Amino acid sequence: MDSPKKIMKNIDQAKILKLADLVVYQEGQVVSKTLVQNPNVSITLFAFDGGEEISTHASHGDALVYVIDGKAQITIGDEKFHLQAGETIVMPAEVPHAVLAPEPMKFMLTVVF
């Protein structure tokens, strides 16, 4: 019998987890862990050291950022937003956006295409 197809990877299933524990800070780096990647959706966990960023770019999907730990500065178009742990924002498809960590921060990025 074939085993069921796993859609999510790099994460335990049927187990209680803390998202913040699934990705670790590394000095001077952006660390990512992909949980889902397919033509319809992408879910990735990120840990940014303070001062690290993803420069301005656009995506073909709506991108939801959920801040898990620390603080984030999100730029969408010409507007800057300041988020802290527990807050979320959607970066609309095709609109230029950027992510900056003014301090170490972790977030989950979900992109729906």
C-alpha positions in Angstrom: 0.0 0.0 0.0 1.3 3.5 -0.9 1.9 5.9 2.0 -0.2 9.1 1.9 1.3 12.0 0.1 2.9 14.6 2.4 2.0 18.1 1.4 3.9 19.7 4.3 7.6 19.1 4.9 10.2 19.9 7.5 7.6 19.9 10.3 6.3 17.1 12.5 2.7 16.2 12.0 0.1 15.3 14.6 2.3 16.9 17.3 1.9 20.2 19.2 4.7 22.6 18.2 5.8 26.2 18.8 6.5 27.9 15.5 9.2 30.0 17.1 11.1 26.8 17.9 11.1 25.6 14.3 13.6 28.2 13.0 16.7 29.5 14.8 18.5 32.8 14.8 22.0 32.9 13.3 24.2 36.0 13.6 24.2 38.2 10.5 21.9 35.9 8.5 18.4 35.3 7.3 17.4 31.7 8.0 14.4 30.1 6.3 12.6 26.8 6.5 10.1 25.9 3.8 7.0 24.0 5.0 5.0 24.0 1.8 5.9 24.9 -1.8 3.5 24.2 -4.6 1.9 26.1 -7.5 -1.0 27.3 -5.2 0.7 28.1 -1.8 4.0 28.6 -0.2 4.6 28.6 3.6 8.0 29.5 4.9 9.3 30.3 8.4 12.0 32.9 8.7 14.5 34.1 11.4 16.2 37.4 10.6 19.1 38.7 12.7 18.7 42.4 13.6 19.4 44.6 10.6 18.8 41.9 8.0 16.3 42.5 5.2 14.7 41.2 2.0 15.0 44.1 -0.4 12.1 45.5 -2.5 10.5 43.0 -4.8 7.0 41.9 -6.0 5.3 38.6 -5.9 2.6 37.0 -8.1 0.6 36.0 -5.0 -0.8 37.7 -2.0 1.7 37.3 0.8 0.7 37.2 4.5 3.3 37.9 7.1 2.7 36.7 10.7 5.3 38.0 13.2 6.1 35.2 15.7 8.9 37.0 17.6 10.5 40.4 17.7 9.5 43.3 15.5 9.3 43.8 11.7 9.3 46.8 9.4 7.2 45.9 6.3 7.2 48.3 3.3 4.3 47.9 0.9 4.5 50.3 -2.0 5.6 53.6 -0.4 4.1 52.9 3.0 6.0 51.5 6.0 4.3 49.4 8.7 5.7 48.4 12.1 4.6 45.0 13.4 5.4 43.1 16.6 4.9 39.6 17.7 1.3 38.4 17.2 0.5 40.9 14.4 0.0 40.2 10.7 -0.2 42.0 7.4 -1.0 41.1 3.8 1.3 42.3 1.0 -0.9 42.3 -2.1 0.2 40.5 -5.2 2.2 42.6 -7.8 2.8 45.4 -5.3 6.5 46.0 -4.5 7.3 45.2 -0.8 10.3 44.7 1.5 10.9 43.2 4.9 13.4 44.6 7.5 14.2 43.3 11.0 15.1 46.3 13.2 15.9 43.7 15.8 16.0 39.9 15.6 12.7 38.6 14.5 10.9 35.5 13.3 7.9 35.3 11.0 5.8 33.0 9.0 5.2 33.9 5.3 2.2 32.4 3.6 1.9 33.2 -0.1 -1.3 32.3 -2.0 -1.1 32.2 -5.8 
